[in-house]
Amino acid sequence: MKDVFVHETAIIDSGAKIGSGTHIWHWTHVCSSSVIGQKCNIGQNVFIADQVTIGNGCKIQNNVSLYNGVILEDDVFCGPSMVFTNINNPRAKIRKMDQIRPTLVKQGATLGANCTIVCGNIIGRYAFIGAGSVVTKNILDHALVVGNPAKQTGWVCVCGERLTNGLQCHSCGKNYQRMERGLMER
């Protein structure tokens, strides 16, 4: 693990793959078959289970657990204490690990503080999930969603700013057009 910073209180299981330039902070546990990309920042008290893949440049804030089946593409932001699930109907007494439903978070998406991502869904590229929202279905590229259950209230730019009704960014000037999977830059 070249150029990786791991705080002395973190636990990294043998076999975990961690890319260069990544920082792993206090009381974090990384399981053996997980993969973390380059230049990630993993906050304190994070749990990364087996069979989790984290792309390059991701930022995972404090108190986030990534369970089996979670895949983060590059540059994903996971806000403090946000939640991933991995089984739709868990029970303490009945083992259901064969019912794990994968969750894919595409490039550049932001998952706000305390939001919940129900397993089996896809979060589109550069989507923005508002703090405290509960995602129960697939989210389009660049969609802004809030609430419980999360509903789309607008669109966001690659830079994270809300787009105008004309699909333009007042901050960086980018223009977008509607596509089947959400928005695409013109």
Backbone as a ProteinNet text record, in pm:
[ID]
protein_1_A
[PRIMARY]
MKDVFVHETAIIDSGAKIGSGTHIWHWTHVCSSSVIGQKCNIGQNVFIADQVTIGNGCKIQNNVSLYNGVILEDDVFCGPSMVFTNINNPRAKIRKMDQIRPTLVKQGATLGANCTIVCGNIIGRYAFIGAGSVVTKNILDHALVVGNPAKQTGWVCVCGERLTNGLQCHSCGKNYQRMERGLMER
[TERTIARY]
85.1	0	88.7	121.3	212.1	138.6	202.8	150	8.8	-21.9	-152.8	-134.4	-222.1	-220	-330.8	-295.1	-391.5	-368.4	-468.8	-456.5	-433	-360	-321.1	-440.1	-556.9	-673.1	-755.9	-725.2	-800	-758.3	-850.7	-823.5	-836.9	-729	-728.2	-703	-803	-788.4	-695.6	-622.2	-532.6	-611.2	-559.2	-623.4	-698.2	-727.1	-793.2	-699.3	-755.7	-675.9	-707.6	-602.5	-618.2	-523.6	-579.8	-501.2	-415.8	-311.3	-217.7	-287.6	-235.8	-289.8	-416	-463	-584.9	-552.1	-644	-633.2	-746.9	-714.6	-814.7	-797.9	-905.6	-897.5	-943.1	-955.1	-977.9	-1091.2	-1068.4	-1168.7	-1244.4	-1178.5	-1239	-1196.4	-1286.7	-1257.6	-1279	-1174.7	-1178.4	-1162.1	-1263.4	-1260.9	-1176.8	-1144.7	-1040.4	-1065.5	-1187	-1206.7	-1263.5	-1244.2	-1288.8	-1177.7	-1220.1	-1126.4	-1155.2	-1052.1	-1063.5	-966.3	-1015.1	-932.9	-831.1	-771.9	-668.9	-730.5	-655.5	-688.2	-827.5	-866.7	-992.7	-967.1	-1070.6	-1063	-1174.4	-1136.3	-1230.6	-1231.6	-1343.8	-1354.1	-1349.6	-1369.3	-1361.4	-1488.3	-1470.9	-1581	-1656.7	-1585.4	-1644.3	-1621.7	-1721.8	-1710.1	-1723.4	-1624.8	-1625.9	-1621.1	-1733.8	-1750.2	-1678.7	-1674	-1626.5	-1712.3	-1652.7	-1722.3	-1779.3	-1709.4	-1741.7	-1632	-1672.5	-1576.6	-1597	-1488.9	-1490.1	-1393.2	-1441.9	-1359.5	-1259.4	-1192.7	-1092.6	-1159.7	-1092.2	-1135.3	-1263.5	-1306.2	-1429.2	-1401.9	-1504	-1495.4	-1610	-1573.8	-1672.9	-1660	-1761.6	-1758.9	-1777.9	-1771.4	-1777.8	-1906.5	-1894.4	-2007.5	-2087.9	-2022.3	-2089.4	-2049.1	-2147.1	-2119	-2153	-2055.8	-2077.1	-2080.9	-2197.9	-2218.6	-2197.4	-2182.9	-2162.6	-2257.2	-2202.5	-2283.4	-2284.8	-2222.3	-2218.5	-2100.1	-2127.9	-2024.6	-2033.4	-1922.9	-1913	-1817.6	-1864.7	-1774.3	-1688.4	-1609.1	-1516.5	-1589.2	-1523.8	-1562.9	-1700.5	-1741.3	-1867.7	-1845.3	-1941.6	-1939	-2047.8	-2009.1	-2103.7	-2102.7	-2211.9	-2221.3	-2222.6	-2201.5	-2193.9	-2318.2	-2294.2	-2398.6	-2503.7	-2472.6	-2568.4	-2566.3	-2671	-2690.9	-2713.5	-2644.6	-2674.4	-2738.8	-2841.3	-2891.8	-2843.1	-2854	-2816.3	-2911	-3008.8	-3112.6	-3245.2	-3347.2	-3474.8	-3554.3	-3547.2	-3629	-3546.8	-3448.8	-3360.4	-3431.5	-3379.7	-3423.4	-3300.4	-3301.9	-3188.2	-3171.3	-3280.7	-3276.3	-3254	-3282.4	-3274.1	-3161	-3064.7	-2952.7	-3002.1	-2979.7	-3029.2	-2920.2	-2795.8	-2686.3	-2694.9	-2773.6	-2793.7	-2894.9	-2951.9	-3050.4	-2995.7	-2863.6	-2803.3	-2839.6	-2882	-2915.6	-2813.3	-2737.2	-2631.7	-2687	-2606.1	-2636.9	-2520.4	-2551.7	-2449.2	-2468.8	-2361.7	-2361.3	-2263.5	-2316.9	-2235.3	-2151.5	-2060	-1958	-2013.7	-1946.4	-1971.8	-2096.3	-2171.4	-2294.8	-2263.4	-2357.9	-2349.9	-2465	-2431.6	-2531.5	-2527	-2628.6	-2628.8	-2630.6	-2597.7	-2592.3	-2723.6	-2711.2	-2824.5	-2925	-2890.4	-2982.6	-2971.7	-3073.1	-3073.8	-3091.7	-3004.9	-3014.5	-3059.6	-3184.6	-3236.6	-3169.8	-3129.9	-3051.2	-3125.1	-3045.8	-3099.6	-3122.1	-3084.3	-3106.9	-2977	-2992.9	-2880.5	-2896.3	-2791.9	-2788.7	-2709.4	-2772.6	-2712.1	-2592.6	-2521.1	-2403.4	-2440.3	-2361.2	-2374.9	-2511.4	-2586	-2711.7	-2679.8	-2779.1	-2762.9	-2879.1	-2847.8	-2948.2	-2945.6	-3055.3	-3060.8	-3047	-2998.4	-2979.7	-3111.5	-3104	-3219.9	-3315.2	-3288.6	-3378.1	-3369.8	-3477.6	-3481	-3504.3	-3401.3	-3407.1	-3460.9	-3574.7	-3640.3	-3648	-3590.3	-3592.4	-3468.8	-3447.2	-3333.8	-3345.5	-3229.8	-3223.2	-3149.4	-3206.4	-3149	-3019.1	-2938.3	-2817.3	-2854.6	-2782.7	-2796.6	-2926	-3004.8	-3129.6	-3102	-3180.5	-3181.5	-3305.5	-3286.2	-3399.6	-3395.3	-3515.2	-3527.1	-3652.7	-3654.9	-3775.2	-3777.6	-3891	-3914.2	-4054	-4063.8	-3953.9	-3900.2	-3776.1	-3711.4	-3784.5	-3809.2	-3873.3	-3786.5	-3785.7	-3704.6	-3766.9	-3681.6	-3727.3	-3650.9	-3556.7	-3479.6	-3361.9	-3268.1	-3147.6	-3026.1	-2910.4	-2786.6	-2675.7	-2585.6	-2469.7	-2359.3	-2262.1	-2142.2	-2078.2	-2087.6	-2027.3	-2111.5	-2229.4	-2312.4	-2419.3	-2422.6	-2522.9	-2651.1	-2763.2	-2894.4	-2902.5	-2959.3	-2973	-3099.7	-3098.9	-3217.4	-3319.7	-3440.2	-3543.1	-3498.2	-3406.8	-3351.1	-3232.9	-3207.4	-3099.2	-2961.3	-2944.2	-2816	-2768.2	-2635.7	-2576.9	-2537.9	-2593.6	-2561.5	-2420.8	-2361	-2229.7	-2115.8	-2118.1	-2006.1	-2040.2	-2168.7	-2208.2	-2237	-2225.7	-2252.8	-2401.2	-2427.7	-2563.5	-2587.2	-2710.6	-2746	-2866.4	-2882.8	-3001	-3056.1	-3188.6	-3254.7	-3218.6	-3195.5	-3171.5	-3258.2	-3265.5	-3347.2	-3300.5	-3169.6	-3115.5	-3097.4	-3146.8	-3134.3	-3087.5	-2978.9	-2923.5	-2785.2	-2747.2	-2613.6	-2567	-2439.4	-2385.2	-2385.4	-2421.6	-2421.2	-2282.3
-118.3	0	123.5	170.2	282.9	414.3	499.6	633.7	630.9	534.5	525.1	564.4	651.6	686.1	608.4	532.2	458.7	498.3	556.3	594	469.3	483.4	368.5	295	359	291.3	216.3	236.8	169.9	23.8	-59.7	-201.9	-229.4	-276.1	-312.2	-462.5	-539.8	-684.8	-722.3	-829.6	-880.3	-909.4	-864.4	-887.8	-767.5	-668.5	-546.6	-473.4	-417.4	-342.6	-194	-113.7	29.5	104.6	197.6	272.6	380.9	419.8	520.3	654.2	727.6	858.8	857.1	740	728.8	749.4	815.1	837.9	765.7	688.6	615.8	659.3	713.4	777.9	689.3	747	680.9	578	464.1	362.1	311.5	308.4	255.3	110.3	28.6	-112.7	-140.7	-190.6	-227.2	-378.9	-448.2	-595.3	-646.1	-773.4	-832.8	-830	-845.4	-850.5	-719.1	-610.4	-480.4	-416.3	-325.2	-254.6	-105	-28.3	116.6	178.5	272.6	334.6	433.1	507.7	605.9	737.4	807	941.7	952.2	851.2	855.2	908.5	960.8	1004	932.5	841.7	760.3	813.7	871.9	936	838.7	892	805.8	723.5	605.9	515.5	469.7	441.2	389.4	238.8	165.5	20.2	-10.2	-81.9	-120.9	-272.6	-333.2	-478.5	-546.4	-679.9	-758.6	-728.9	-743.6	-728.2	-587.8	-488.5	-348	-293	-214.2	-150	0.6	72.5	218.3	270.7	357.6	411.2	514.6	577.4	680.4	810.4	883.2	1016.9	1025.4	917.5	919.9	979.3	1043.1	1097.4	1037.2	963.1	897.9	960.2	1033.6	1105	1009	1061.6	981.8	901	784.2	700.5	642.2	606.8	543.9	397.3	309.8	167.4	130.1	71.1	22.4	-129.5	-187.5	-330.9	-404.4	-535.4	-620.7	-578.6	-565.2	-532.4	-385.8	-299.1	-156.4	-129.6	-58	-17.7	133.1	202.2	345.6	367.5	436.7	474	591.4	650	756.9	881.8	951.3	1085.3	1091.2	986	984.4	1044.2	1124.9	1183.3	1118.6	1058.5	1000.2	1087	1156.7	1248	1176.9	1252.1	1193.4	1111.6	993.4	905.6	863.7	872.3	820.8	668.3	603.8	460.7	388.4	276.5	181.3	59.3	3.2	-126.8	-228.9	-359	-458	-576.9	-583.8	-688	-619.3	-646.5	-575.9	-612.2	-735.8	-778.1	-858.4	-794.5	-866.8	-913.9	-1022.2	-1073.6	-1114.4	-1092.9	-1130.6	-1281.8	-1354.3	-1499	-1579.4	-1517.7	-1589.7	-1531.2	-1614	-1569.3	-1550.8	-1431.6	-1399.3	-1342.8	-1377.4	-1322.5	-1361.1	-1462.3	-1498.7	-1405.6	-1312	-1218.7	-1076.2	-1062.4	-929.8	-873.8	-747.7	-678.4	-565.4	-569.6	-469.7	-328.7	-231.9	-90.5	-27.8	44.6	111.7	261.7	331.2	477.4	522.9	590.3	627.8	752.6	776	880.2	1014.3	1073.9	1211.4	1235.1	1131.1	1150.6	1197.7	1272.2	1317.7	1256.5	1191.3	1132	1212.1	1293.1	1386.3	1319.9	1397.1	1349.3	1281.8	1167.9	1094.4	1044	1043.6	984.1	831.8	762.7	617.3	573.2	483.1	427.2	282.2	254.2	117.9	36	-85.2	-169.1	-201.8	-235.2	-274	-158.3	-38.2	79.9	132.2	213.2	278.2	428.2	492	638	689.8	773.4	820.2	911.9	931.3	1017.6	1158.9	1213.4	1350	1379.7	1275.7	1296.4	1355.5	1420.2	1481.9	1437.1	1358.3	1308.6	1400.2	1469.5	1564.1	1497	1571.9	1521.8	1465.1	1347.4	1284.8	1215.8	1217.7	1155.1	1003.4	937.1	791.5	751.1	693	654.8	512.4	498.4	368.5	322.8	402.4	366.2	424.2	385.2	436.8	588.1	654.8	800.2	834.9	927.1	966.5	1045.2	1046.7	1129.1	1275.5	1343	1485.6	1520.8	1422	1451.5	1500.4	1596.3	1642	1581.8	1500	1435.9	1464.8	1481	1505.8	1437.6	1412	1364.7	1216.3	1172.3	1032.2	991.9	913	867.8	983.5	969.4	1074.9	1097.6	1225.2	1264.9	1371.2	1367.8	1464	1602.7	1701.8	1841	1932.6	1878.4	1959.3	1881.7	1957	1902	1974.4	1905.4	1967.7	1951.2	2046.2	2050.2	1957.6	1930.4	1859.1	1929.8	2063.1	2140.2	2137.2	2076	2060.3	2166.7	2267.1	2373.7	2334.9	2383.8	2358.3	2428	2358.9	2414.7	2498.6	2594.4	2674.9	2588.1	2641.1	2568.9	2543.3	2625.1	2606.7	2512.1	2444.1	2345.8	2408.4	2528.1	2596.6	2615.4	2617.7	2640.8	2787.3	2854.5	2995.9	3014	2906.4	2916	2896.5	2785.2	2755.2	2773.5	2795.2	2823.5	2702.7	2581.1	2462.4	2456.1	2396.6	2374.6	2225.5	2183.5	2041.6	2018.7	1892.1	1851.2	1721.9	1702.4	1584	1462.2	1351.3	1221.2	1120.3	1000.7	897.6	870.8	871.2	838.4	961.2	1077.3	1199.8	1314.7	1380.1	1491	1456.6	1527.5	1515.5	1656.5	1683.4	1815	1832.1	1953.8	1982.9	2008.2
0	0	0	-116.1	-131.9	-103.9	-24.6	3.4	60.7	145.4	211.3	357.2	407.1	548.5	618.9	721.6	802.7	948	1011.4	1151.5	1235.6	1343.4	1426.9	1488.2	1499.1	1555.8	1451	1323.7	1216.4	1206	1159.6	1137.8	988.3	928.6	787.1	780.3	739.5	731.2	615.8	634.6	532.3	404.9	291.7	162.7	108.9	193.5	145.8	50.7	-55.1	-152.7	-137.1	-116.7	-93.4	-185.6	-265.1	-362	-299.5	-371.6	-322	-299.3	-202.1	-170.6	-86.9	-47.5	33.4	180.3	252.2	396.4	465.9	569.9	648.3	793.3	849.8	979.7	1094.9	1213.2	1342.4	1338.8	1402.4	1433.4	1310.9	1197.7	1075.7	1059	1002.4	977.6	829.6	763.4	622	614	560.6	553	435.9	440.9	356.4	206.5	159.5	13.8	-40.5	32.8	-16.7	-99.6	-189.1	-276.2	-264.5	-231.1	-219.5	-319.3	-398.5	-502.1	-448.2	-539.6	-507.7	-460.1	-375.1	-329.1	-268	-191.9	-117.9	22.5	83.7	222.8	297.6	386.7	462.6	605.4	648.5	779.1	894.7	1015.5	1133.4	1150.6	1213.1	1245.1	1120.6	1013.4	889.9	887.1	838.7	820.8	673	618.2	476.9	473	436.7	440.7	324.5	330.9	218.1	95.5	-21.5	-149.4	-169.3	-115.9	-140.6	-230.6	-330.3	-419.6	-412.2	-387.9	-379.5	-484.7	-572.8	-680.2	-631.7	-725.1	-696.1	-652.8	-564.1	-527.7	-446.5	-386.4	-305.7	-168.5	-112.7	22.6	102.6	206.4	291.3	429.4	469.3	596.4	713.9	834.3	956.8	969.7	1034	1074	957.9	849.3	735.4	730.3	706.3	686.2	543.7	474.2	337.8	345.5	322.9	338.1	206.5	215.5	97.6	-14.1	-134.5	-250.9	-288.3	-207.9	-240.4	-333	-441.4	-537.1	-554.5	-527.2	-551.4	-667.8	-770.9	-879.3	-831.2	-919.6	-883.6	-832.9	-740.4	-694	-627.5	-560.2	-486.4	-347.9	-301.6	-168.4	-84.7	28.1	124.1	248.5	273.9	386.5	520.8	629	761.4	796.6	849.4	902.7	800.9	671.2	572.5	579.6	525.2	545	412.1	397	289.3	352.7	287	329.1	226.6	258	156.5	148.1	238	233	261.4	179.6	194	318.7	363.1	477.1	577.8	642.1	733.3	860.1	915.6	1045.2	1123.7	1251.9	1335.1	1341.2	1345	1366.2	1237.2	1122.2	994.6	911.3	874	790	647.3	592.2	458.1	367.4	393.7	314.1	166.5	133.8	-6.3	-74.2	0.9	-53.3	-67.2	-62.7	-79	-216.2	-217	-341.6	-359.8	-468.6	-488	-508.7	-468.9	-488.1	-562.3	-669.6	-749.5	-738.1	-699	-694.4	-801.5	-902.8	-1018	-992.8	-1084.9	-1074.2	-1030.8	-931.7	-892.6	-809.8	-775.1	-697.8	-556.5	-498.3	-359.7	-282.1	-170.5	-81.9	47.6	72.2	183.8	319.8	421.9	559.7	599.2	666.7	721.6	618.3	489.9	392.5	401.6	349.8	345.5	201.3	156.2	21.9	37.3	-0.4	6.9	-103	-68.8	-159.4	-289	-390.3	-519.5	-613.7	-575.1	-658.6	-717.9	-821.5	-888.2	-871.2	-823.1	-809.6	-929.2	-1011.3	-1135.5	-1116.6	-1226.5	-1228.2	-1183.1	-1094.5	-1044.3	-982.3	-945.9	-873.6	-736.9	-676.7	-545.5	-458.3	-355.3	-261.7	-139.9	-113	-2.7	132.9	230	366.3	419.4	480.1	542	447.6	319	221.5	227.8	184.9	179.2	33.7	-28.3	-169.7	-180.5	-250.5	-265.8	-410.7	-503	-645.3	-713.7	-838.4	-915.1	-930.8	-932.1	-944.3	-1073.7	-1151.4	-1280.4	-1263.9	-1370.6	-1374.2	-1350.6	-1262.5	-1231.8	-1157.5	-1115.3	-1044.7	-903.1	-857	-718.7	-654.6	-550.5	-483.6	-334.3	-275.2	-132	-79.6	50.4	117.1	145.5	202.4	237.5	193.8	83.8	-1.1	-86.3	-130.3	-207.9	-340.4	-368.1	-494	-560.6	-692.9	-766.4	-758.7	-724.7	-716.2	-811.5	-885.4	-978.2	-1033.7	-1088.6	-1149.9	-1095.2	-1093.3	-1047.6	-1150.7	-1148.4	-1236.9	-1184.1	-1266.4	-1224.1	-1104.4	-1101.2	-991.8	-863.8	-869.9	-750.5	-732.7	-818.2	-807.4	-879.5	-825.6	-887	-1023.2	-1121.2	-1255.6	-1266.8	-1359.2	-1388.4	-1462	-1480.1	-1557.3	-1700.4	-1749.7	-1883.5	-1886.6	-1775.3	-1761.2	-1779.4	-1724.1	-1725.6	-1581.7	-1565.9	-1434.2	-1421.9	-1321.9	-1299.2	-1243	-1189.9	-1127	-1226.7	-1299.6	-1390.3	-1538	-1569.3	-1706.4	-1794.1	-1741.1	-1823.1	-1860.8	-1978.7	-2028.2	-2043.7	-2018.9	-2022.3	-2112.1	-2151.5	-2227	-2168.5	-2183.4	-2130.7	-2214.1	-2145.5	-2207.9	-2132.4	-2181.6	-2116.7	-1974.1	-1950.8	-1818.2	-1729.6	-1773	-1694.5	-1780.1	-1739.9	-1816.2	-1868.3	-1973	-2029.1	-2065.2	-2042	-2077.5	-2227.1	-2272.5	-2417.7	-2466.6
[MASK]
++++++++++++++++++++++++++++++++++++++++++++++++++++++++++++++++++++++++++++++++++++++++++++++++++++++++++++++++++++++++++++++++++++++++++++++++++++++++++++++++++++++++++++++++++++++++++

